[in-house]
Amino acid sequence: MTNSKFGDLIKQARKPENQISAQPDAPPDPDVNLSIKVKLSQRAHWASQAKLHNLTITQVIIDALNQRFGTPPSS
């Protein structure tokens, strides 16, 4: 009897009106790593300056790249 309860539940879940479409309009644009090599002394200086201005190095780099090259056109 327990097995039929689960069977009924599975049948109910498989009905088209109970399916949730997880397909967004556009594919996601995931965050990825951007690695660069810099001198340790430069990184320490930039990290402390960013902290003084309540920023992160990531925010500063993204801002600089956007100012220099702009942002990609949205699809």
C-alpha positions in Angstrom: 0.0 0.0 0.0 2.9 2.4 0.8 4.3 1.7 -2.7 1.0 2.8 -4.4 1.1 6.1 -2.5 4.5 6.9 -3.9 3.4 5.7 -7.4 0.4 8.0 -7.3 2.6 10.9 -6.2 5.0 10.2 -9.0 2.2 10.0 -11.6 0.8 13.3 -10.3 4.2 15.0 -10.5 4.7 13.8 -14.1 1.6 15.5 -15.4 2.5 18.4 -17.7 0.6 21.0 -15.7 2.8 20.1 -12.7 6.1 20.6 -14.6 8.1 23.7 -14.0 10.0 25.0 -16.9 13.5 25.9 -15.8 14.6 27.4 -19.2 15.3 31.1 -18.9 15.0 33.4 -21.9 18.8 33.8 -22.3 21.5 31.4 -21.1 23.2 32.5 -17.9 26.5 34.5 -18.0 28.5 32.9 -15.2 31.3 34.6 -13.3 34.8 33.3 -14.2 38.3 33.8 -12.8 40.7 36.3 -14.3 44.2 35.6 -13.2 47.1 38.1 -13.5 50.5 38.0 -12.0 51.7 41.2 -10.2 54.4 42.0 -7.7 53.6 41.2 -4.1 54.4 44.7 -3.0 52.0 46.1 -5.7 49.2 43.8 -4.6 49.7 44.7 -0.9 49.6 48.4 -1.8 46.5 48.1 -4.0 44.7 46.0 -1.5 45.3 48.4 1.3 44.2 51.4 -0.8 41.1 49.5 -1.9 40.3 48.7 1.7 40.8 52.4 2.7 38.2 53.3 0.1 35.8 50.5 1.1 36.3 48.7 -2.2 37.6 45.4 -3.4 40.4 44.8 -5.9 37.8 43.0 -8.0 35.6 46.1 -8.1 38.5 48.3 -9.0 39.7 45.9 -11.8 36.2 45.6 -13.3 35.7 49.4 -13.2 39.1 49.9 -14.9 38.4 47.4 -17.6 34.9 48.8 -18.3 36.4 52.3 -18.5 39.1 51.2 -20.9 37.1 48.8 -23.1 33.4 49.3 -22.3 30.9 46.6 -21.6 29.9 44.0 -24.2 26.6 44.5 -26.0 23.7 42.7 -24.3 22.3 39.9 -26.3 
